[in-house]
Each structure stands twice: as structure tokens, then as C-alpha cells.
């Protein structure tokens, strides 16, 4: 039976999920988003969840701001990109194509910092060329 819900919404976790991480669909369940430019994050976890638990997710399109976990240093106001394990990062210097997910509203100084961000679901990517 089809349902309709507001944010936050619930989905079954298909892997262990950490708090304030981007997640993507895997079938009807969710798993941590990755740095792959083709991953499409759908929400942000609101707590930590075990594999097979029902996870509360804040929709990436939800108005307002989100708490997200940084993968390293990020300047306030900088564009942020999907990183491994559902984290966000500043534009990497390594060659590759990176999916933009929003802007940092405050700075992060280290891996694991929780920051406020304005997220977007545009599918925009930036390409960094190798040297």
C-alpha cells in the first residue's frame, strides 16, 4: 500500500548508519551515500541505526538547514560535496567528478565535525582534472 509522509520519513536501514550522514536508496532500503558522483542522496540520518532498523531521515529537499558530518576541513560558505560513508567534503584536489550537495553554513576543522548546511538536490557535479 502506498503511503505519503512529511520529513522526517522512515526507511529500513540495509546497513549500519551513523548520525547526520547522507543516505541513498538501495532497493526500498537506505545505505550510506558515497563519494561517487552518480549516487543520489535522498536524506540525512537523524540518529545512529543498526542494520535492519527503521531509520528516521530528514529529506534532502526539506526546507531549512541540515546537520551533516564533515569528512575534513570545510570553510563556511563553501560548496560541499558527497564524501565516503555519507559524509560531506570541500571540493577535493584529486582528479575526479564530485557531486555537489549544498553549502556549508559553518566551518568544519576536522573529520567527524558536525556542521550546519543548506542542502540541495540538483545533481550538479564538478570535475577536477589531474595534474
Beta strands, then each sheet from edge to edge (+ up, - down):
strand 1: 9-12
strand 2: 22-26
strand 3: 29-32
strand 4: 41-45
strand 5: 54-59
strand 6: 66-69
strand 7: 79-82
strand 8: 88-89
strand 9: 96-104
strand 10: 114-119
strand 11: 125-128
sheet 1: 1+ 5- 4+ 2- 3+
sheet 2: 6+ 10- 9+ 7- 8+
sheet 3: 6+ 10- 9+ 11-
end
